[in-house]
Amino acid sequence: MTAAVAARGIYTQRGANRRLFGGILATCAIVLLASLLILAERVYYTGNMHYARWLTNGELAAGTTWQDLMAGPCKGRSPLEVNEQADGQFLIRCGLLWSNSKLFLSTTFPEEGRK
C-alpha cells in the first residue's frame, strides 16, 4: 500500500466521522428545540389568563359532563385538566402535552354526571 492511498483512507475516515458527529449534533439540536417549544407552550397554558382561541380544538356545549368528555372528544386521553381564565371561561385539556392532546373552551365547569 502506498503512502498516498493510506493517507487518503485517513481523510475519508475523518470525513465520515465529521458527518456522523454533524448528524448527532443536528438530532440533539432538534430534540432541544422541540423540548423548549413544549416547555414554552406549557408555561403559556398554565400561566396565562387568556389562551389563544386558535390553539384550541373548539368549544364545548354548556352542561357537558365528565362522562360526556371521556366518551366523546377525550376518548382514550387522560388526564383531564381544567384551568379557569380571567374572563370566566374554562380551558379543558384531554391529555398532558399539546402535541398529543385536545384542548377545548367551555363557558361552564364540567359537571358530574347524574344517573
Buried (B, 14 or more C-beta within 10 A) or exposed (E): EEEEEEEEEEEEEEEEEEEEEEEEEEEEEEEEEEEEEEEEBEEEBEEEEEBEEEEBBEEBEEEBEBBBBBEEBBEEBEEBBEBEEEEEBBBBBBBEEBEEBBBBBBEEEBEEEEE
